[in-house]
Amino acid sequence: MSTSTTSAPSPGTQDPPPKTRHGPGRPAPRPGRRRALRRDWQLYSLAVLPLLFFLVFRYLPMIGNVIAFRRFEPGGSILGEQWVGLRYVRMFLSDPTFWQVFRNTLWLGTLTLVFCFPIPIALALLLNEVRRRSLKRFVQSVSYLPHFLSIVIVAGITLQMLATDGPVNHALGWFGLDAIRFVQEPGWFRTVYVGSEIWQTAGWGTILYLAALTTVDEDLYEAARIDGANRWKQIWHVTLPGIRPTMITLLILNIGTFMAVGFEKILLLYNPLTYPTADVVSTYLYRAGVESNSFSYAAAIGLFEAVIGLVLITSANQLSRRTVGTSLW
């Protein structure tokens, strides 16, 4: 009987590896992408409406920015009648009224960022320390409620509370103080606007921070307590670093909307008497574009505002990436 043996091929006679379609150094394509699309097409279909929304109401209107460089006449071509170059840009750069509303925008944007950004963080930290669930839920419900009111209702409540014969001035009268015209005096508008913004947005802003607090590891608190850290040191060394990515992300988003100070609320709260401190770029655009029919001039100012917002959010993102290692992209 004879037996057959199979000898291993020598190293020089091994078969070459199979060829692949992708070139050298390129990763192989992920298998099953089409299969996953066919399997989960219901989930992908949920993104159709949001994409259409952004396409129709965010990207297509960008075509209209061309009228910032063309003379637009109502009833004429939607893209303008005649090319005028930077004429409207030079107009608003030499307009003293524009620089006044630009300074007002910077003031209101800075005050809103300084006061409205840290208050939800502080409120979330305080609520996180509350141990009675009934009290915590009550405070959350009361602080969330203003967010669900429309801006018209919020502005109406603010005007009624601060009217000359309103509750605030009645309370001042009990202490022997004279009534203050909060709504008519320019010096009070910024305080009124920022105060109403805090009242409306502070409670709702705590939701994200409370959610971020649940992700902080409890073992870190235990280790801090073993090291002798009190509650304040635990907040400073454990809690705040734990929610830092959320804080940085929201800060970058707030800086991106720095120039877009609340148009609707200001439009409802201000009046010609408070224009020196209340008139901002968005309300000036409304009067110049809608009321005065200067659409090309308003488009040029709006494009200038959008460019500043893009520079701000890009700079903030780069600075955050280099300093703390957290960024949006």
Buried (B, 14 or more C-beta within 10 A) or exposed (E): EEEEEEEEEEEEEEEEEEEEEEEEEEEEEEEEEEEEEEEEEEEEEEEEEEEEEEEEEEEEEEEBEBBBBBBBEEEEEEEBEEEBEEBBBEBBEEBEEBEBBBEBBBBBBEBBBEBBBEBBBEBBBEBBEBEEEEEBEEBBEEBBEBBEEEBEEBBBBBBEBBBEEBEBBEEEEEEEEEBBEBBBEBEBBBEBBBBBBBBBBBBBBBBBBBEBBEEBEEEBBEEBBEEEBEEEEBBEBBBBEBBBBBBBBBBBEBBBBBBBBBBBBBBBBBEEEBBEBBBBBBBBBBBBBEEEEBBBBBBBBBBBBBEBBEEBBBEBBEEBBEEEEBBBE
